[in-house]
């Protein structure tokens, strides 16, 4: 793939992701997302398709959230900690 073609893809993806990006305090994550999308886009063949970019953004963020802690996880950890504290009293 030519550098000129990759630059066109990068510009399009950067603009499109930039319009949708909601994590304004995480430009580092936005850059990683753009790099991921460009790599995926180039592998699949390039055509301007905002829906496909949305799909790839969700795929990228889903991969990053795989190990995230949910509210249910936090409640469970609090219960476990509370149980540990009860045992220490005896």
ABEGO torsion letter per residue (X at the ends): XBAAAAAAAAAAAAAAAAAABABAABAAAAAAAAAAAAAAAAAAEBBBBAAAAAAAAAAAAAAAAAABBBAAAAAAAAAAAAAAAAAAAX
